Amino acid sequence: MNQPISRHVPLGVSPTDSGCYFSVWSPKAEQIFVHLYDKSEHEIRKVSLPEKKGSVWYGFIDGVRVGDLYGYEAIGEYDPLRGLYFMRDHILVDPYAKALSKPFVYTEDRYKNHYDDFIPKAIVCDDSSFDWQGIEKPAISKDDLLIYECNVKGMTMLNEDVPSEHRGKFLGMCHEKVIAHLKRLGITAVQLNPIYAYISEPHLAKLGKVNYWGYNPVCYFAPDPRFAVNPRNAVNEFKEMVREFHRNGIAVILDVVYNHTGEGGNGGSVLSLKGFDAHNYYVHPRNEDGSTDFGNFFDVTGCGNSVNVDSRPTLNLVLKSMTHWLEDMKVDGFRFDLCVTLCRETHGEVFNDFDPNCAFLKGCFCNDSINKSILIAEPWDVGNNGYHVGGFPQGWAEQNDRFRDTVRRFWRGEKGLIGEYITRVMGSRDIYLKETRSIKSSLNFVTYHDGFTLHDLVSYNTKHNEANGENNRDGSNNNYSTNCGKEGPTTDKKINAKRWQMKRNLIASTILSQGIPHLLGGDEFSRTQQGNNNAYCQDNEISWTKWDYSDENRNFISFISMLNQIRHESMILRELLLVDDSYRVSSKRLSYDAHWFRPDGAQMHSADWNNPNTDTVMLVAGAVNDEEGESWCVIFNQRAKTQSYKMPSVSQGREWVEIFNTATENGLPESNHAVKSVTTTCPCIRVFKLRNTVVKKIVDSTSIESKTRHSNRS
């Protein structure tokens, strides 16, 4: 270690031609060793970092090259009652490690008795070595976003078109058949369940299960090696996946868990952050005298600990991690698990409370890479004052659970919801105020990874989580689901027809609503978890996507594809900016307006909206100037009995033509002729477009059907 340290090197490792700088934050350590390993993870040498400035230890080691393996040993006091976890001969993973030699595979015996073999070693990386082949990030605006959430492993494990060695891996995700399927659906962004290197919880290991979802991270910079064909090449395989998605115009969003780590709470593992500086990296409760109780962990995540983004080193860790994934790994954005935890700060007597002006949100705004990316908050956690839907700043989208619950309740037949349902469909402007938030602030979904799949949502009245080994106590009891007359699978044709009808209504509500639509991967294949609404530990066919191209599923895939194409070709359906919406101003912007009608063609009044028996309504949305822009009529009908509708009157030379109907198996209307009245016989959504009778070359059901058939053939 003969090279002088003439600069304050960044945290992590910084390779040079002759060796490598090492730098780690650990204010209370008495000494830091770097352990170097050969490719078989046998230790080669052990070097003490020679210098400490403030809270940072650093040094330069000759001869260390890109691809070499290393780990840290932090020497100091071991006193968990004081929040000190320094242990001699206990290797820690660098918090800034960008690659690991292998995944974390936890068992109590491996952790306690075979630790050297258990702990992954960090790999020295060079971020500039990958060939991106000139492929840039796709320029996808928020009004073009259609998000498809999936799990890297579960997406392809059962896909026989993917080579067996690539199934369940990054390279399987970007297989040409997978990408073709996503493009056929109309997907513009994939949202991946957590891919940061993670570990399963000890209680799952005792049950012989694993954390399939991956919401238990250890390293915020390293892709998990379990998703790579060659575990030590995980970085490049991840980049290859991103590159191929981008080549096909699909953005990549990472579901990230910065709210807690897999080190758990009291008695939990010591793997990385806890062993360097538990005081700063984690939140600790207060004693009665106001002092900090470092002997315990404050938990608002339900996972044993809460990461303390209120502290400088932790905020730096999180923001640097995000920048790394955006700039070096080229992802397009993030969905933040339990995002409220990241926004909790302590100010005087106010302890660990949500602060909309917190340093984390300010840091995201001030970093150009982050500020320009896709940012989606799960706007709650499980702590006190943890629910903050509508509480995030401009530029952020939020998971809108009020959309989810209202849409589920409406289509299962609950009465008195017409006003609430329409408010959600129109962008939840009671939550995301038009003066301060974009109409794209609402992330609209009816299914997510946690909860019922779409098929189970219409097939089960209650959860069935017995396979998780927790006596069905886990998972939400508030699902707003229905079994349509029979719990679970059935051969009853009427029940199955009703289930398909509900699925079409739920998906159409999601895609046609104002905001960002979110679909759960596998729903297009009628994926079932057998009634399990918390399949986080089911790394098996309960969770994996079965690529089932039955006739019914093919119809449903075509249905989704056509609906997304209709949405893509309409400015109104993607972003209905009404005349009084002041958030977005543009000289090129057309002014739109919306009007509401009863089935008899009369305009809706407050008495109609407040009548609990009102269960159907017609929306007419279009350009203020009748000769410019586009105009649409959408019927939202909850009634199961026959209902006639008088179409709203239009100016001479224009006519309504139907282009979409959830009452049919493929969504196509029975005819593309002009209509002045229609009749419904079941709960459904019907979409009509205003057509000029002189210029017929307008998107109608015929062109949509033709394009859809062409897409299906390709």
C-alpha positions, 0 to 999 in steps of 0.5 A: 500500500505504497501509493499516497492518498492525495484525494478523498476517494468516493465510498466503495472501490475505485480501480486504477491501472496499478491497484484500487482505492478502498473507502468505507464509512465506519465512524466507531470502528477501531480498525478496518481490514480488507480481505482479498480472495482468489476466484475460489474465494480462498483468502489471499491476503489481509490488508489494514486500511491505513487512514481515517478522516472523520468517519471514513476509512480508506487506503490504496492496495497495489495489484488489485484488479477489476474482477478481484474479490474482497470483503471487509472486517470491522474491528471494535467493540461488540455490545448490541445493547449499545448498538455496536456489532463489531466482530473479529474475523466476521466478513462484511459486504461493502455497502457500495459493492456493485457485484457479488460472487454468489447470492445470499442463501441463508440457513442458521447453520451456514450463518453461524457455523460456516460463515466464510462460505456463506457470505458472498464476496464483493467483486471489483467492477469497471462500469465502463466495460459494457458495450451498449451498442449505441442503444439509448433509453427510450423517450417514453413520456408519462402519458405513454406509460403502460406498466407491466409488473413481473418477477424475473424468475417467475416470468420465464420459469415455465416458458418453453420458448426460452432456453432452459438455462435462461429461464428465471434469469435476466437473459430469459426476461429479454428473450425475443418471444417474451419481448414480442409478447409484451409488445403485442400487449402494448406494454411500454415499461416493465416493472421488476420485483426487487433485483438488488442482492437480497436474503431470505428471512430466518423464519422462512429458512426454518420452514424450508421456504424462501423470499420469492419476491425479493423484498429483503435486500442487503446490497443496494448497488449489486444485482442479485447473482441468482438471476444470472446464468453466470452469477459472477457476470450478473452486472453484464447480464442485467445490462444486456437485459436492459439494452434489449428492452430499450432496443425494443422501446420498453423502459425498465423500472426497478421495484426498490426497497430502501426502507429496510434491509435483510439484517433484521432487528434485535438478534438479526444477522450482521451482514453489512450496514449493521456491522459498520454503523448501526447507529446511523444506518438504522432508526432507533427508538427514544428513551423516556428521557429523550435519548436514543436507545441504540440497543433496539431497532425502531420498525415502521416496515414490519420487517424488523428495522427501518433504514434511517434516510434522515442521516447523512451517510444513509441518504448518500447511500440511497441517492448514490445507489439510485444514480448508479442504477440510472447512469451506469445500469441505464434503468429508467426509474423506480417504484419505492416500496413503503416510500413513506419510510424514506421520508420520515425525519426527526425534528425536535420533539417530532420523532420519525414522522413523515415530512413532505419537505424531507431531505430524500425528496429534496435530494431526488429533485436536485439530482438531474438523473433522478428528477428526470426518471420515472418515480413511483411511490408506494405512499404508505408504511405500517408505522404511525401516521403512515398513510400519505396518498396524495402527499408526494411532490410534483413529478411523482406518481403514487400507487392509488389504492383508492382506485383499486378498492373502488374499482373492485367494489364497483364491478362486484356490484356494490351500490352507491359508488357511481360518483366515487368510481367516476372520480377515480376513472377521471384521475382522482383529482380530489387527491391529486389537485389539478393546480399542483399535480399532474393528472399522471400522478395516479398509478391506477391498478386493480392487482399488484404482486401483493394480493389476489391475481386478477383471476383469483379476484373474481374466483375467491371470496376469501384468501387461502394462504395455508401454504405459507405455513402461518395458519392463514393469518398472513395477507390482507382480509380486505380484498373486495373480491367475489367468487361469482357463485363458487369458491375456486375453480368451476366448470359452471359455464355461467359462473365462468362467463361472469368471471370473464366479464368482470375481468374485462371490466376491471382491465378496461377500467384500469387502461381507460382511466386517467393516470398511469395504468399498471398491469400485473404480469400473468393476469393476461394468462389467467394466472392463479395463486389458488386463492393465495393473496400473499405468495411472497414465499411461494417460489414454485408454480403457485407464483410462476407465470404459466404461458397458457395460450388457451382460446379464452386467454388468446381472446383476453390477450387480444382484448388487452392489446386492442384496448391499449392500441385504442388508448395509445392512438387517443390523446384524450384517453391518455391525458384528458386535460380539461379547460380548467386544468392549470397544471399543464400549459402549452401553446399546442394544447387543445382544450377539452371538456367533459359532460355526463349523461343519463341513459335517457340522454339528459345531463346528470345533475347532483341528485343523480350523482347522490342517488344510491341507485344510480349505477350507470352513466355516459361520459362525453369528452372532447374538444371544446371546438367541435371541429378540432381534436377528438371526441369520445363517449364512454358508457359505464354500466353496472346494471345486470339487467337490460338497459337502453341508452340514447346517445348524446346528440352531435352536430350535423355531419358527425356520428357516433361509432362504437369501437370497443365493448367489454360485453363481447369476448374479444372487445369488438363491437357487433358493428361499426355502423353509426348508432343513435341508441344502444342496449346493454344486457350486462355490466360493461364498458362501451366506447364510442368515437365521434366520426366525421361522416365526410372524412371516413378515414378515422380510427374505428373498430374496423382499423383496430380489428385489422391492426390487432389481427396483424399484431396477433399474426406477428 
